[in-house]
Amino acid sequence: QVQLVESGGGLVQPGGSLRLSCAASGSIFSINIMGWYRQAPGKQRELVAIITRGTTTNYADSVKGRFTISSDHAKNTVYLQMTSLKPEDTAVYYCNVVASGARIYWGQGTPVTVSS
């Protein structure tokens, strides 16, 4: 049984910041990639950022320069620091983990609302 527990979402004004966290626990071995996706109302889920075990990162163009992904592999935890938030960043943010054997796990999602 593998669990991904997300935290840090909420309501923030435009221009504000939030930090999301996701901790993986359970029978999970050799995480290769950790990342964040988001899904806005009426839209498909999209990649926000990913980080490999070797700390290579990749970001969606829409968040480059504003969001920073980091990880602590010893704790099986991934973070997403979000700054200069815009209303279009409003979405449910999902943690994603790709482990050995191409096993994929998803968190339950944490909502982020950017509004004045």
Backbone as CSV, one residue per row, in Angstrom:
resi,resn,N_x,N_y,N_z,CA_x,CA_y,CA_z,C_x,C_y,C_z
1,GLN,0.853,-1.193,0.000,0.000,0.000,0.000,0.885,1.237,0.000
2,VAL,0.637,2.125,-0.953,1.400,3.360,-1.071,0.451,4.531,-0.895
3,GLN,0.876,5.493,-0.123,0.079,6.709,0.064,0.901,7.933,-0.258
4,LEU,0.276,8.873,-0.933,0.867,10.182,-1.177,-0.006,11.197,-0.457
5,VAL,0.571,11.899,0.480,-0.182,12.874,1.272,0.296,14.273,0.922
6,GLU,-0.623,15.060,0.376,-0.307,16.429,-0.043,-0.785,17.420,1.005
7,SER,-0.119,18.546,1.033,-0.538,19.628,1.921,-0.031,20.950,1.356
8,GLY,-0.620,22.041,1.857,-0.137,23.360,1.505,-1.028,24.160,0.576
9,GLY,-2.073,23.566,0.049,-2.964,24.320,-0.827,-3.810,25.308,-0.045
10,GLY,-4.534,26.155,-0.782,-5.396,27.111,-0.116,-5.730,28.283,-1.006
11,LEU,-6.229,29.347,-0.383,-6.620,30.573,-1.071,-5.519,31.608,-0.918
12,VAL,-5.147,32.218,-2.025,-4.101,33.244,-1.987,-4.451,34.326,-2.986
13,GLN,-4.015,35.540,-2.694,-4.268,36.658,-3.604,-3.291,36.620,-4.772
14,PRO,-3.681,37.201,-5.891,-2.736,37.293,-7.018,-1.422,37.942,-6.587
15,GLY,-0.327,37.363,-7.048,0.984,37.851,-6.654,1.540,37.174,-5.418
16,GLY,0.708,36.397,-4.756,1.125,35.729,-3.527,1.890,34.449,-3.776
17,SER,2.203,33.763,-2.681,3.000,32.543,-2.745,2.360,31.437,-1.914
18,LEU,2.628,30.216,-2.331,2.233,29.028,-1.585,3.313,27.977,-1.764
19,ARG,3.414,27.090,-0.784,4.333,25.962,-0.883,3.558,24.668,-0.671
20,LEU,3.594,23.821,-1.687,2.952,22.511,-1.592,3.978,21.461,-1.188
21,SER,3.519,20.486,-0.414,4.365,19.368,-0.017,3.639,18.063,-0.311
22,CYS,4.413,17.032,-0.606,3.835,15.710,-0.840,4.799,14.674,-0.290
23,ALA,4.310,13.865,0.642,5.126,12.827,1.250,4.589,11.458,0.846
24,ALA,5.489,10.627,0.340,5.125,9.270,-0.055,5.491,8.301,1.061
25,SER,4.583,7.394,1.347,4.848,6.396,2.384,4.285,5.051,1.961
26,GLY,4.747,4.010,2.650,4.260,2.675,2.342,5.307,1.872,1.608
27,SER,4.856,0.860,0.913,5.760,-0.066,0.222,6.180,0.517,-1.117
28,ILE,7.039,1.513,-1.023,7.497,2.171,-2.245,9.015,2.081,-2.294
29,PHE,9.519,1.611,-3.399,10.951,1.414,-3.529,11.478,2.178,-4.725
30,SER,12.618,2.779,-4.559,13.339,3.399,-5.658,12.458,4.327,-6.491
31,ILE,12.152,5.452,-5.919,11.419,6.477,-6.674,12.339,7.064,-7.728
32,ASN,11.863,7.125,-8.945,12.659,7.671,-10.042,12.310,9.117,-10.367
33,ILE,11.020,9.427,-10.329,10.560,10.761,-10.669,9.456,11.160,-9.683
34,MET,9.506,12.408,-9.255,8.415,12.980,-8.463,7.967,14.252,-9.159
35,GLY,6.694,14.547,-9.061,6.237,15.727,-9.776,4.885,16.224,-9.331
36,TRP,4.486,17.300,-9.964,3.194,17.932,-9.708,2.464,18.145,-11.026
37,TYR,1.186,17.842,-11.004,0.276,18.111,-12.111,-0.874,18.947,-11.555
38,ARG,-1.620,19.555,-12.441,-2.786,20.303,-11.990,-3.925,20.156,-12.977
39,GLN,-5.125,20.334,-12.443,-6.318,20.259,-13.284,-7.262,21.374,-12.883
40,ALA,-7.475,22.286,-13.827,-8.416,23.380,-13.613,-9.810,22.918,-14.028
41,PRO,-10.846,23.576,-13.523,-12.211,23.185,-13.872,-12.434,23.197,-15.381
42,GLY,-12.962,22.106,-15.897,-13.259,22.013,-17.320,-12.060,21.771,-18.214
43,LYS,-10.888,21.541,-17.605,-9.676,21.341,-18.404,-9.045,20.001,-18.074
44,GLN,-8.146,19.573,-18.968,-7.426,18.331,-18.735,-6.309,18.538,-17.724
45,ARG,-5.937,17.452,-17.068,-4.800,17.506,-16.149,-3.529,17.781,-16.947
46,GLU,-2.687,18.659,-16.417,-1.465,19.032,-17.129,-0.266,18.990,-16.212
47,LEU,0.877,18.768,-16.818,2.131,18.761,-16.080,2.460,20.164,-15.587
48,VAL,2.895,20.260,-14.337,3.397,21.523,-13.804,4.923,21.469,-13.722
49,ALA,5.437,20.457,-13.022,6.887,20.321,-12.867,7.213,18.916,-12.406
50,ILE,8.393,18.442,-12.816,8.870,17.140,-12.353,10.332,17.258,-11.976
51,ILE,10.767,16.331,-11.125,12.164,16.280,-10.720,12.566,14.814,-10.654
52,THR,13.724,14.515,-11.235,14.208,13.138,-11.226,15.057,12.891,-9.992
53,ARG,15.383,11.611,-9.818,16.227,11.261,-8.683,17.577,11.951,-8.773
54,GLY,18.001,12.216,-10.001,19.253,12.927,-10.195,19.095,14.433,-10.142
55,THR,17.928,14.899,-9.731,17.576,16.317,-9.553,17.461,17.109,-10.841
56,THR,17.318,16.431,-11.966,16.973,17.145,-13.194,15.523,17.581,-13.104
57,THR,15.262,18.820,-13.495,13.909,19.348,-13.397,13.360,19.712,-14.767
58,ASN,12.045,19.751,-14.840,11.358,20.172,-16.059,10.085,20.892,-15.638
59,TYR,9.815,22.021,-16.294,8.667,22.839,-15.923,7.779,23.111,-17.138
60,ALA,6.507,23.278,-16.872,5.615,23.793,-17.908,6.025,25.234,-18.205
61,ASP,5.887,25.638,-19.450,6.286,27.000,-19.825,5.534,28.047,-19.002
62,SER,4.307,27.743,-18.660,3.459,28.717,-17.975,3.918,29.016,-16.544
63,VAL,4.768,28.156,-15.979,5.204,28.370,-14.593,6.703,28.628,-14.472
64,LYS,7.428,28.553,-15.558,8.876,28.782,-15.509,9.187,30.152,-14.941
65,GLY,10.142,30.169,-14.034,10.537,31.425,-13.411,9.681,31.813,-12.215
66,ARG,8.571,31.105,-12.014,7.683,31.426,-10.874,7.602,30.262,-9.882
67,PHE,7.660,29.060,-10.376,7.539,27.861,-9.522,8.893,27.165,-9.447
68,THR,9.153,26.558,-8.294,10.381,25.790,-8.107,10.038,24.451,-7.461
69,ILE,10.471,23.373,-8.099,10.263,22.045,-7.544,11.550,21.574,-6.885
70,SER,11.407,20.898,-5.752,12.562,20.334,-5.061,12.120,19.044,-4.379
71,SER,13.095,18.279,-3.957,12.746,16.999,-3.336,13.741,16.616,-2.262
72,ASP,13.295,15.775,-1.374,14.142,15.175,-0.352,13.922,13.673,-0.483
73,HIS,14.819,13.016,-1.210,14.609,11.601,-1.503,14.719,10.740,-0.254
74,ALA,15.485,11.197,0.720,15.600,10.437,1.961,14.258,10.357,2.672
75,LYS,13.427,11.392,2.461,12.111,11.443,3.090,10.990,11.126,2.096
76,ASN,11.362,10.789,0.861,10.352,10.545,-0.182,9.348,11.690,-0.253
77,THR,9.858,12.897,-0.247,9.012,14.085,-0.227,9.382,15.017,-1.367
78,VAL,8.368,15.606,-1.976,8.573,16.576,-3.036,7.828,17.855,-2.671
79,TYR,8.406,18.981,-3.049,7.852,20.290,-2.731,7.636,21.085,-4.020
80,LEU,6.692,22.014,-3.958,6.492,22.950,-5.063,6.320,24.335,-4.460
81,GLN,7.338,25.165,-4.632,7.263,26.552,-4.186,6.673,27.366,-5.320
82,MET,5.547,28.001,-5.066,4.851,28.768,-6.083,4.871,30.238,-5.690
83,THR,5.376,31.088,-6.563,5.415,32.524,-6.321,4.744,33.251,-7.475
84,SER,4.494,34.531,-7.266,3.846,35.363,-8.294,2.619,34.661,-8.867
85,LEU,1.806,34.137,-7.995,0.649,33.361,-8.436,-0.347,34.223,-9.194
86,LYS,-0.965,33.601,-10.197,-1.932,34.270,-11.056,-3.277,33.547,-10.952
87,PRO,-4.362,34.226,-11.267,-5.667,33.548,-11.233,-5.694,32.285,-12.094
88,GLU,-4.956,32.287,-13.189,-4.944,31.104,-14.063,-4.183,29.925,-13.470
89,ASP,-3.542,30.116,-12.321,-2.914,29.007,-11.617,-3.924,28.255,-10.744
90,THR,-5.126,28.772,-10.664,-6.171,28.120,-9.876,-6.466,26.735,-10.437
91,ALA,-6.369,25.731,-9.577,-6.556,24.339,-10.005,-6.429,23.430,-8.792
92,VAL,-6.739,22.171,-9.003,-6.388,21.148,-8.026,-5.018,20.605,-8.426
93,TYR,-4.103,20.626,-7.483,-2.735,20.186,-7.741,-2.549,18.762,-7.210
94,TYR,-2.005,17.905,-8.072,-1.827,16.497,-7.744,-0.345,16.136,-7.718
95,CYS,0.033,15.441,-6.674,1.373,14.897,-6.581,1.439,13.597,-7.383
96,ASN,2.567,13.371,-8.029,2.750,12.174,-8.853,4.121,11.569,-8.577
97,VAL,4.150,10.250,-8.466,5.413,9.543,-8.235,5.521,8.396,-9.233
98,VAL,6.687,8.290,-9.860,6.986,7.154,-10.729,8.093,6.361,-10.048
99,ALA,7.790,5.120,-9.703,8.754,4.293,-8.977,9.301,3.207,-9.895
100,SER,10.176,2.416,-9.357,10.770,1.340,-10.141,9.682,0.418,-10.672
101,GLY,9.946,-0.135,-11.855,8.940,-0.969,-12.494,7.840,-0.160,-13.155
102,ALA,8.097,1.126,-13.319,7.143,2.049,-13.965,5.817,2.113,-13.217
103,ARG,5.879,1.917,-11.920,4.662,2.039,-11.129,4.398,3.510,-10.862
104,ILE,3.137,3.924,-11.090,2.753,5.324,-10.980,1.737,5.485,-9.853
105,TYR,1.968,6.492,-9.048,1.074,6.767,-7.927,0.639,8.231,-7.968
106,TRP,-0.588,8.466,-7.523,-1.148,9.822,-7.497,-1.630,10.156,-6.094
107,GLY,-1.478,11.426,-5.717,-2.071,11.916,-4.490,-3.536,12.239,-4.708
108,GLN,-4.185,12.632,-3.631,-5.629,12.892,-3.700,-5.942,14.287,-4.231
109,GLY,-4.924,15.126,-4.321,-5.114,16.481,-4.836,-5.301,17.498,-3.721
110,THR,-4.740,18.669,-3.932,-4.925,19.779,-2.996,-5.307,21.013,-3.803
111,PRO,-6.387,21.679,-3.434,-6.855,22.809,-4.235,-6.061,24.083,-3.973
112,VAL,-5.796,24.800,-5.038,-5.161,26.114,-4.971,-6.078,27.099,-5.679
113,THR,-6.452,28.149,-4.972,-7.308,29.185,-5.540,-6.592,30.518,-5.444
114,VAL,-6.425,31.164,-6.593,-5.778,32.477,-6.641,-6.848,33.495,-7.010
115,SER,-7.197,34.307,-6.032,-8.288,35.251,-6.235,-8.175,36.396,-5.240
116,SER,-8.622,37.567,-5.691,-8.649,38.716,-4.799,-10.000,38.832,-4.122
